[in-house]
Amino acid sequence: MIDRPLWKQRLAAAWSKVPLVWLAGVRRVGKTVLAKELGDAEFLNCDLPAEAARLADPEAFFRAVSKPLVILDEVHQLPDPSRVLKIATDAFPELKILATGSSTLAATRKFRDTLTGRKRSVVLEPVLVEELPAFGIQDLKVRLLHGGLPPALLSAAPDWEFYAEWLDSYFARDVQELFRVEKRNAFLLLVELILRQSGGLAEITSLAKHAGVSRPTVMSWLEVLQATHAVRLLRPFSGGGRRELLARPKIYGFDTGFICHARGWDRLRPEDCGQLWEHLVLDTLLSIPLPRLHFWRDESGREIDFVIPQTRSRVDALETKWNADAFEADNLAHFRESYQHGRNLVIAPNITKPYTRRIKNLEIEFLPVEQLRPTLTNRP
């Protein structure tokens, strides 16, 4: 087993506030393995009929539990999971409950009660850069090419059958079963198109045309992809600046290995690494988590990779570079003409220690990605 203390800390922080934690994340990201590492717990795999049957009378089950933690793995497989979780949290508040699933808790019709006020959600991201030493990975390009799902990351070489099998299983178990999507080929074609274009602006009309479905269908399927954590949408930031992009979000695939698979990449060029590195930084940002996360772009195409509003007047700007020496501050200078206050951050893999430079009259902090979490969680 590989210890993942960051995620254990996230779960512990959530349990300090509420009795129920919903651990979500894509299939094969490591939810079950993490759950089994939590120590003294009553573990039920709800995918197994015999184990699910133990919850036929939830009140009797929870009354008989002698351990402090109950783990309900794949809880959405139960006939009425929201009833089980509601009884657990209302009648047995002294118990800690961990429920796992691939989608957001309220994503399917099975969850009639979203348990507002009783739960916190933690989304397990693909293996983060700061976790790579624990997985025995020294070469960052391995993480970029293989992706961050542990079975793929730890394979000797990219296994294209793994990605194809995963997509088939994802559609059957997380999409068709839970959301009743029937057009398998069109849906998976949409996923492939998104992975190929990952990191760019969402082109809904183009996606609909090439997937052979209507624009409303694409919008509906994007909601499914977000609910199952297969796609991330970042909304543009606008605080009243001139000529800003206001409507079109950026769209990211969930994992660099699947992006490489969709693009047919079996090796990485330097220009490929820069695009994929942006995705890894996004993984870290999503794992912190932050109240709000955006990007910024104006009508001239000037762009800031990530924008993090802190207060009404303070906005942090974050740029990603594969090589910190190639950073140019033109876009950042244009951004700061409208938003004067906030930190300017550059994250690159060839930065080993934090340092500060003054460029275009801006103070810019250059950080390794491992310093991003403490930098943003210990804000001045």
C-alpha positions as CSV (number, residue, x, y, z in Angstrom):
1,M,0.0,0.0,0.0
2,I,1.1,3.6,-0.8
3,D,0.5,6.1,2.0
4,R,-1.3,9.3,0.8
5,P,-1.2,11.5,3.9
6,L,-2.6,14.6,2.1
7,W,-5.9,12.9,1.4
8,K,-6.1,11.4,4.9
9,Q,-5.7,14.9,6.2
10,R,-8.5,16.2,3.9
11,L,-10.8,13.5,5.2
12,A,-9.9,14.1,8.8
13,A,-10.6,17.9,8.4
14,A,-14.0,17.1,6.9
15,W,-14.9,14.7,9.7
16,S,-14.1,17.4,12.3
17,K,-17.1,19.3,10.9
18,V,-19.6,16.7,9.8
19,P,-20.2,12.9,10.3
20,L,-20.4,12.0,6.6
21,V,-17.7,12.4,4.0
22,W,-18.4,11.7,0.3
23,L,-15.2,10.5,-1.4
24,A,-15.6,11.0,-5.1
25,G,-13.3,10.7,-8.1
26,V,-13.0,8.9,-11.4
27,R,-12.9,5.1,-11.6
28,R,-9.5,3.5,-10.7
29,V,-8.2,6.7,-9.1
30,G,-7.6,5.0,-5.8
31,K,-10.7,5.6,-3.7
32,T,-11.1,2.1,-2.4
33,V,-7.4,1.7,-1.6
34,L,-7.4,5.0,0.2
35,A,-10.5,4.0,2.2
36,K,-8.9,0.7,3.3
37,E,-5.9,2.6,4.6
38,L,-8.0,4.5,7.1
39,G,-7.5,2.0,10.0
40,D,-10.1,0.5,12.3
41,A,-13.3,0.6,10.1
42,E,-16.3,-1.5,9.1
43,F,-15.9,-1.8,5.4
44,L,-18.7,-2.8,3.0
45,N,-18.4,-3.1,-0.7
46,C,-21.9,-2.2,-1.8
47,D,-21.2,-3.6,-5.3
48,L,-21.4,-7.1,-3.7
49,P,-25.0,-8.3,-3.2
50,A,-24.2,-10.1,0.0
51,E,-22.6,-7.1,1.6
52,A,-25.3,-4.7,0.3
53,A,-27.9,-7.0,1.9
54,R,-26.4,-6.2,5.3
55,L,-27.9,-2.7,4.9
56,A,-31.4,-3.9,4.2
57,D,-32.2,-2.7,7.8
58,P,-29.9,0.3,8.1
59,E,-30.9,1.1,11.7
60,A,-30.1,-2.4,12.9
61,F,-26.8,-2.5,11.0
62,F,-25.5,0.8,12.4
63,R,-26.6,-0.1,15.9
64,A,-24.5,-3.2,15.7
65,V,-21.3,-1.5,14.5
66,S,-18.6,-1.5,17.1
67,K,-16.0,0.4,15.1
68,P,-15.7,4.2,14.9
69,L,-15.7,4.4,11.1
70,V,-18.1,2.8,8.6
71,I,-16.9,2.8,4.9
72,L,-19.6,2.3,2.3
73,D,-17.7,1.7,-0.9
74,E,-19.6,2.2,-4.2
75,V,-22.6,3.3,-2.1
76,H,-24.6,4.3,-5.2
77,Q,-25.1,0.6,-6.0
78,L,-27.6,0.4,-3.1
79,P,-31.3,0.6,-4.0
80,D,-31.8,3.7,-1.8
81,P,-28.4,5.1,-0.8
82,S,-29.7,8.4,0.4
83,R,-32.0,6.7,3.0
84,V,-29.1,4.6,4.3
85,L,-26.8,7.7,4.7
86,K,-29.6,9.8,6.2
87,I,-30.3,7.2,8.9
88,A,-26.5,6.9,9.6
89,T,-26.0,10.7,10.1
90,D,-29.3,11.4,11.9
91,A,-29.6,8.4,14.2
92,F,-25.9,7.7,14.8
93,P,-24.0,11.0,14.7
94,E,-21.2,9.6,16.8
95,L,-20.1,7.4,13.9
96,K,-17.9,8.6,11.1
97,I,-19.2,7.6,7.7
98,L,-17.2,7.5,4.5
99,A,-19.2,6.9,1.3
100,T,-17.4,6.5,-2.0
101,G,-18.6,6.8,-5.6
102,S,-17.5,8.0,-9.0
103,S,-20.0,10.9,-9.3
104,T,-21.1,13.8,-7.2
105,L,-23.5,12.7,-4.5
106,A,-26.6,14.4,-5.9
107,A,-25.8,13.4,-9.5
108,T,-28.3,10.6,-9.9
109,R,-32.0,10.0,-9.2
110,K,-31.1,7.6,-6.5
111,F,-30.1,10.4,-4.2
112,R,-33.4,12.0,-3.3
113,D,-31.9,13.6,-0.2
114,T,-28.6,15.4,-0.7
115,L,-27.9,15.5,3.0
116,T,-27.3,19.2,3.2
117,G,-25.5,20.3,6.3
118,R,-24.5,16.7,7.2
119,K,-21.8,16.0,4.6
120,R,-18.6,17.3,3.1
121,S,-17.3,16.2,-0.3
122,V,-13.6,15.3,-1.1
123,V,-12.7,14.6,-4.7
124,L,-9.7,12.4,-5.1
125,E,-7.6,13.8,-7.9
126,P,-5.1,11.7,-10.0
127,V,-1.7,11.3,-8.4
128,L,-0.3,14.8,-7.7
129,V,3.3,15.9,-8.4
130,E,4.0,16.1,-4.7
131,E,2.9,12.4,-4.3
132,L,5.2,11.0,-7.0
133,P,8.1,10.1,-4.7
134,A,5.7,7.9,-2.6
135,F,4.8,6.1,-5.9
136,G,8.5,5.7,-6.8
137,I,8.3,8.0,-9.8
138,Q,11.3,10.2,-10.3
139,D,10.8,11.3,-13.9
140,L,8.0,13.9,-14.2
141,K,7.5,12.9,-17.9
142,V,6.3,9.5,-16.8
143,R,3.5,11.1,-14.9
144,L,2.7,13.3,-17.9
145,L,2.6,10.4,-20.4
146,H,1.1,7.6,-18.3
147,G,-1.3,9.8,-16.4
148,G,-2.2,9.8,-12.7
149,L,-4.4,6.7,-12.2
150,P,-2.2,4.4,-10.1
151,P,-2.5,1.3,-12.4
152,A,-1.4,3.3,-15.4
153,L,1.2,5.4,-13.6
154,L,2.9,2.3,-12.2
155,S,3.0,0.4,-15.5
156,A,6.3,-0.1,-17.2
157,A,5.1,1.6,-20.4
158,P,1.8,3.3,-21.4
159,D,-0.8,0.5,-21.8
160,W,-3.2,1.7,-24.5
161,E,-5.5,-1.2,-23.7
162,F,-5.9,0.1,-20.2
163,Y,-7.2,3.5,-21.4
164,A,-9.6,1.9,-23.9
165,E,-10.9,-0.6,-21.3
166,W,-11.3,2.2,-18.7
167,L,-13.4,4.3,-21.2
168,D,-15.7,1.3,-21.9
169,S,-16.1,0.7,-18.1
170,Y,-16.7,4.4,-17.4
171,F,-19.5,4.5,-20.0
172,A,-21.2,1.3,-18.8
173,R,-20.9,1.8,-15.0
174,D,-20.8,5.6,-14.5
175,V,-22.7,7.0,-17.5
176,Q,-25.2,4.6,-18.9
177,E,-26.1,2.9,-15.6
178,L,-26.4,6.1,-13.6
179,F,-27.5,8.7,-16.2
180,R,-29.3,6.5,-18.8
181,V,-27.2,7.9,-21.7
182,E,-27.8,5.5,-24.6
183,K,-25.7,6.8,-27.5
184,R,-22.4,5.1,-26.6
185,N,-20.4,5.8,-29.7
186,A,-21.4,9.5,-29.9
187,F,-20.8,10.0,-26.2
188,L,-17.3,8.4,-26.3
189,L,-16.5,10.4,-29.4
190,L,-17.3,13.5,-27.5
191,V,-15.0,12.4,-24.7
192,E,-12.2,11.8,-27.3
193,L,-12.8,15.3,-28.9
194,I,-12.6,16.9,-25.5
195,L,-9.4,15.1,-24.6
196,R,-7.8,16.1,-27.9
197,Q,-8.7,19.8,-27.3
198,S,-8.1,19.7,-23.5
199,G,-6.9,23.0,-22.1
200,G,-8.6,25.1,-24.8
201,L,-11.8,27.1,-25.0
202,A,-15.0,25.1,-25.1
203,E,-16.4,25.1,-28.6
204,I,-19.9,23.6,-28.1
205,T,-21.1,24.1,-31.7
206,S,-17.9,22.4,-33.1
207,L,-18.1,19.6,-30.6
208,A,-21.8,18.9,-31.5
209,K,-21.0,18.9,-35.2
210,H,-18.1,16.5,-34.9
211,A,-19.8,14.2,-32.4
212,G,-22.9,14.1,-34.6
213,V,-25.4,15.3,-31.9
214,S,-27.2,18.4,-31.1
215,R,-25.9,21.4,-29.2
216,P,-28.4,20.8,-26.3
217,T,-27.2,17.1,-26.2
218,V,-23.6,18.2,-25.8
219,M,-24.5,20.6,-23.0
220,S,-26.4,17.8,-21.2
221,W,-23.5,15.4,-21.7
222,L,-21.0,18.0,-20.4
223,E,-23.1,18.0,-17.1
224,V,-22.7,14.3,-16.9
225,L,-18.9,14.5,-17.6
226,Q,-18.6,17.1,-14.8
227,A,-20.7,15.1,-12.4
228,T,-18.5,12.1,-12.9
229,H,-15.3,14.2,-12.7
230,A,-14.1,13.3,-16.2
231,V,-14.1,16.9,-17.3
232,R,-13.3,20.2,-15.6
233,L,-14.7,23.5,-16.8
234,L,-13.1,26.7,-15.7
235,R,-15.2,29.9,-16.1
236,P,-13.5,33.1,-17.2
237,F,-12.8,35.7,-14.6
238,S,-14.2,39.1,-15.0
239,G,-14.2,42.0,-12.6
240,G,-15.3,44.7,-14.9
241,G,-12.1,45.0,-17.0
242,R,-12.3,46.1,-20.6
243,R,-12.6,43.7,-23.5
244,E,-12.6,40.6,-21.3
245,L,-13.8,37.2,-22.4
246,L,-17.0,36.7,-20.4
247,A,-18.9,33.6,-21.6
248,R,-16.8,30.8,-23.0
249,P,-15.2,28.4,-20.4
250,K,-12.0,26.4,-20.8
251,I,-12.4,22.7,-20.8
252,Y,-9.9,20.2,-19.4
253,G,-9.8,16.4,-19.5
254,F,-9.3,14.8,-16.1
255,D,-6.0,13.0,-16.7
256,T,-2.9,13.6,-18.8
257,G,-2.5,9.9,-19.7
258,F,-5.9,9.9,-21.4
259,I,-5.1,13.1,-23.2
260,C,-1.9,11.5,-24.6
261,H,-3.9,8.4,-25.5
262,A,-6.6,10.4,-27.4
263,R,-3.9,12.4,-29.2
264,G,-1.9,9.4,-30.1
265,W,1.2,10.5,-28.3
266,D,3.7,7.7,-27.4
267,R,6.5,10.1,-26.5
268,L,6.6,13.8,-25.4
269,R,8.1,16.8,-27.1
270,P,9.0,19.9,-25.0
271,E,5.9,21.7,-26.4
272,D,3.7,18.8,-25.4
273,C,5.1,18.9,-21.8
274,G,4.1,22.6,-21.4
275,Q,0.4,21.8,-22.2
276,L,0.3,18.8,-19.9
277,W,2.1,20.6,-17.1
278,E,-0.8,23.1,-17.0
279,H,-3.1,20.1,-16.3
280,L,-0.9,18.9,-13.4
281,V,-0.9,22.3,-11.8
282,L,-4.7,22.4,-12.2
283,D,-4.8,19.0,-10.3
284,T,-2.9,20.6,-7.4
285,L,-5.2,23.7,-7.4
286,L,-8.3,21.5,-7.3
287,S,-6.9,19.4,-4.4
288,I,-6.4,22.4,-2.1
289,P,-9.4,23.3,-2.5
290,L,-10.1,26.9,-3.3
291,P,-13.4,28.8,-3.0
292,R,-13.1,30.0,-6.6
293,L,-10.8,29.2,-9.5
294,H,-10.9,30.8,-13.0
295,F,-8.8,31.7,-16.0
296,W,-8.6,35.1,-17.6
297,R,-8.5,36.0,-21.3
298,D,-9.2,39.2,-23.2
299,E,-10.5,39.7,-26.8
300,S,-6.9,40.0,-28.1
301,G,-6.1,36.5,-26.9
302,R,-3.9,37.6,-23.9
303,E,-4.5,35.0,-21.2
304,I,-3.6,34.1,-17.6
305,D,-3.7,30.4,-16.9
306,F,-5.4,30.6,-13.5
307,V,-6.9,33.4,-11.5
308,I,-7.8,33.0,-7.8
309,P,-10.0,35.7,-6.3
310,Q,-9.1,36.3,-2.7
311,T,-11.2,39.3,-1.7
312,R,-13.2,41.9,-3.6
313,S,-10.0,43.9,-4.4
314,R,-7.3,41.1,-4.3
315,V,-6.9,38.6,-7.2
316,D,-3.9,36.2,-7.4
317,A,-2.7,35.4,-10.9
318,L,-0.9,32.2,-11.6
319,E,1.0,31.2,-14.8
320,T,2.4,27.8,-15.6
321,K,5.6,27.3,-17.6
322,W,7.6,24.1,-18.5
323,N,10.7,26.2,-18.3
324,A,10.7,29.2,-15.9
325,D,13.5,30.8,-17.9
326,A,11.1,31.3,-20.8
327,F,8.5,33.2,-18.8
328,E,7.4,36.6,-20.2
329,A,5.3,38.9,-18.2
330,D,3.4,40.7,-21.0
331,N,0.0,39.1,-20.3
332,L,0.5,39.5,-16.6
333,A,1.2,43.2,-17.1
334,H,-2.0,43.7,-19.1
335,F,-4.0,41.8,-16.4
336,R,-2.6,44.0,-13.7
337,E,-3.7,47.2,-15.5
338,S,-7.2,46.3,-14.4
339,Y,-6.5,44.3,-11.2
340,Q,-3.6,45.9,-9.3
341,H,-3.7,43.9,-6.1
342,G,-2.8,40.3,-5.6
343,R,0.1,37.9,-5.9
344,N,1.8,37.0,-9.2
345,L,2.9,33.4,-9.2
346,V,4.8,31.3,-11.8
347,I,4.9,27.5,-11.4
348,A,7.5,25.5,-13.3
349,P,9.1,22.1,-12.8
350,N,12.6,23.4,-13.1
351,I,12.2,25.6,-10.1
352,T,13.7,23.8,-7.0
353,K,13.5,26.7,-4.5
354,P,11.2,29.7,-4.4
355,Y,12.6,33.1,-5.6
356,T,11.3,36.5,-6.5
357,R,12.0,38.6,-9.6
358,R,10.8,42.1,-10.6
359,I,9.7,42.2,-14.2
360,K,7.7,45.0,-15.9
361,N,7.4,46.7,-12.5
362,L,5.7,43.6,-11.1
363,E,6.9,41.5,-8.2
364,I,6.6,37.9,-9.4
365,E,7.1,34.8,-7.2
366,F,8.6,31.7,-8.9
367,L,7.6,28.5,-7.0
368,P,8.0,24.8,-7.3
369,V,4.6,23.2,-7.5
370,E,5.2,21.5,-4.1
371,Q,5.1,25.1,-2.6
372,L,1.8,26.0,-4.1
373,R,-0.4,24.5,-1.4
374,P,1.3,26.2,1.5
375,T,1.5,29.4,-0.5
376,L,-2.2,29.5,-1.1
377,T,-3.4,28.1,2.2
378,N,-1.2,30.5,4.3
379,R,-2.2,33.7,2.5
380,P,-0.9,37.0,3.8
